[in-house]
Amino acid sequence: MALQVKTFSLSQLTLASATNFHDRVNKAIVEATAAALHLETLAASYDEVVKKLLSVVNRQAAYITTEQLVSLDKERDNGVGTLHNVVTANKNSLVKAKRDAAAALIPQLTSYKNIRYSEYSKQTIEVRGMLAQLRLAKNATAVAALGIEDEMDAVEAANEAFDQAFEQRTQEAKERADQSEVKSKEVLDEAYEIYKQICQIVNAYAIVQPTDEINTFIEKVNGYVQSFSEIIDGNTSGSSTEEQPEPPSEETPENPDGEGGEQTTPTEPGDDTEEPVPGEDADGDGSPEVV
């Protein structure tokens, strides 16, 4: 008797377990090759939907860049605070050049006094504005007198590093938005339908043109069926013959040989009933037809 892919209650698996099952079957197809299994028209679609399922199961719950942003923001806050402190601390300096420098810069920095408390993106622009103000030609002497050029460069580097990390966060947000648009049930249903078609084709060829590759694939998938049936049952005696829910009935097309009878199609994967040879030599070329 020809080997057949057995059925089980695939719909009773959780999203993660169902994804695991489909991923294993997909890898088995790749290993056997779609050509050897006569799945050239389905393999690419199945691979794509399995990848969608994997992306849904592995959705990020948090931003990877969150801790990095917090660290970089603290660093630039410290730099901004140091600049303000140095300028303010010299307003009463006994060194006239420093006192004059502070007197010149303090009014210009007033609007940037509390930028450390601004939200992330706003602060980035404010820090750039503050540094641009300090670097005006009219402030060159004051900046030099206070010796804050290196500190300004360090603040600029910290600010740009933060901005790059924020850009990465923006990309993460886009990817998460793309993932959130994927409806897990719809993708799971799509994977299930393609899997049923795969089983129908493989089972049909296992009857009319069995090969070592096909039989090995069926045995491997049946091993997965057994394992995941046991997961559903919650024990080690899971059944591998439980029927899957029947798909919606479809109109049966006329027999391609023109005799008006019903067309023979593969039964549900693993159906215990003996399956007739699909489309026996319908085109008269001596080769079996697989529906």
N, C-alpha and C positions, 0 to 999 in steps of 0.2 A: 504493500500500500504506500502511496506517495506521501512523503513528508508534507506537513502543512503547518503554517504558523498558527498557533493556538490563540484563542481569544481569552480576554479577562476583563474585569470591570475597570478599564483604564480611567473612566470618568470619575471613579471614586478616589483616585489619588489626589493628594494635595498638589498645588501649583508647582512647588519645588520638586516633589517626587515625580510628577508627570514630566517635568522638564528633564529630570535626570534620565528617565526612561527614554524619551525621544532623543536625547543627546547620545545615548549609548547606541540606539538603533541607527542613528545618523552616522556615527563613527563606523559601525559595522558595514554600512553601505559603502562608505569611502574605502574601507579595507578590502571589500570584495570587488569593488568598482561597479559603478552604475551600469556599465555596458554588460558585464557578466550577469547582472540581475535583471536586465531589460528595463531599467528604471531611468533611462536617459531623460525622459520627459518630466520626471517627478523629483529627481535627486536634487536639482538646484533649488526648487521651490521648498523642498523639505529642509534643506540646509539653511535657507534664509529664515524660515519660520522658527527653526530651532534656535538660531542666533537671537531672534527677537525674544524668545522665551528666556534665554539666558540673561539678556539685558534687563528683563523685567524682574527676574528673581534676584539679580545682583544690583538692584537699584541702590544708589547711595542714600544713606539716611542723614548724612551730614557733609558739609563741605570739607574737602581735604585741606584747603588753604586757610581755614579759619585760624588755627593756631599760628600759622606763619604771619597772617595779617595782624594779629594781636601783638606778636613780638616786634614786627617792623614798625607798627604804629607807636608802640612804647618807645622804641629807639628814636624815632623822629621827634616825638614829644619831648624826650630828654634833651635833644639837640636844640629844639626851639626854646625850651626853658632856659638852657644855658646861655643862649644868645641874649635873651631878654635880661637875664640876671647880670650878665657882664656889663651890658650897657647901663642898666639902672644902678648897679653898684658903683659906677664911676661918676655919678652925678655930683658927688661930694668929694671926689678925688682931690688930693693936694697937688696933683700934677695938672697944671692948667690945660695942657693939650688934651688930656683924657677927660677932664671936666667939660671942656668945650665940645669935645666929640660926643659925650653923652647928652649934652644939652641940645646938640644938633639932631641926634638920632631918636631920642625918646619920643618927641612929638610924631615922628614919622612911623614909629612902631606901635603907637597907641591903638590903631585899628586892628592890629594883629596880636594884641595882648592875650586874648583868650582863645586863640585858634586851636589850642590843644584839645578843646572840648567840642570842636565841630565834628560833624559826621565825616566819615572816611573820605568820600570823594570831594566834599567841600574843602576839607583841610588840605588836600593835595594841591588844589588851586591856590588856596590862601598862602601856603608855604612858598609856592613859586612866586606869588606876588610880593611877599615880604622880602625874599632874596633879591628879586629884581629891583625893589626899592633901595635896598642897602647897596646894590652895585651901581647905582646911578653915579655918574661922574662927579656930581657935587658932593657925594658922600665918601669919595675915595680917601680923603685925608683923615676923616673921622674913623673910618673902618680900620685904616692902618694904625692910627694912634691907639686904638683899643686892641689891636692884634687879633681880630676875630675872623680873618680871612679863612683860616683852616677850618674853623668851626662852621662857617657858612658853607664851605665845600662839603663838609661831612653831613650837614643837614640836607643839602641838595641830594647827595648820594642816597641817604636814607629815604628821602621822599620819593625818589625815582624807583628805588627798590620796592617800596610799598606799592607804587603805582603799577609796577609789573606784576606783582602778586595779585593786585586787585583785578588786573586784566585776566589772569588765570582763573580767578573766582568767577568772573563774568562768563568765561567759557564753560566752567563747570555748571553755572546756572542754565546756560543754553542746553547743555547735554541733559541736565535733569529735566528741563522743560520738554525736550524731545522724548525722553523716557516716560514722562507723566502722561503723554498723549497716547501711549501704547496701552490698549485695553487688554488686560491679561486674559479675560475669558474669551475674547474674540480670537486672540492669537492661539490660545489653547485649543479652541474649537477647530481652527484652521489646521493646526498640527495634527489633530485627531483625524480629520477628514483625509488629509494627505496620507497619513499612516495607513488608513483603511484601504486606500487605493494601492499603496505599496504592497500590502498583504495580498490583495486580490490578484495583482499581477504576478507576484512571486509564487503564490499558491497555484495559479494557473499553469505557469511554466514548470513547476515541480511535477505536474501531472503529464503535460504533453512533451516537455523537453527537459527532463531533470538533468542537472549537472552537479559536479562536486561542489562548485562555488555556490550554487543555489541551495543545495542541501546543507552545506556548512553554515550558510547565512541563516537558514531556517532554524537549525539547531541552536545557534547562538541566540537568536531572538527568543526562542522558546525558553531558553535559560533565563533570560531577562523577565519573560512573562511569569515564570514560576517564582522568581525572587520577588517581583513586585506584587504578585498575588498574595504572597505571604505577608508582605508589608500591610496590605489592605486588611487581611484577616487578623493581623496582630499576633500571629503565631507562626509556627514552622510547618503548618499543614495546609497552606493556602492552595486553593483549587486553581488550576490553570485552564479550566474548561468552561468557566462561567461566561454566559453570553454577554456580549456588549449590547447596549441599546440599539435597536434597529434604526437605521437612518430613515428619513422621510421617504415615503414611497414615491417612485418616479414612473412616468409612463414608459412602458417597455417598447422600444423601437421594433419595427418589423425585422424579421430575419433577413440578413443581407443576401441570402441565396434566392430570395424572391418567392419562397414557397408559402409565405403568409403566416408561418408559425412564429412563436415567440423566440426572440434572440436568446441564446444561452450565454449567461454571464457568470463569472466566478461568484460563489457564495461568499457570505461574510467570512473574514479570515478565521480559519480554524473551525468552521462549521463541521460538525461530526457527520453530516450527510455526505454521501459520495458525490463528487462534483463531476458533471459531464464535461467532456472535452469541449472547450469553448471554440465555437465557429469552425467545425472541422473542414479544413481545406475549402474555405468559402470562396476563394478566388481561383481555385483549381490549379495552383502552382505547386501543390505538393507539400507546402509548408503550413504548419498550424497557425491559425489566427488566434490572437489573444485579445479579448475584449477589454 
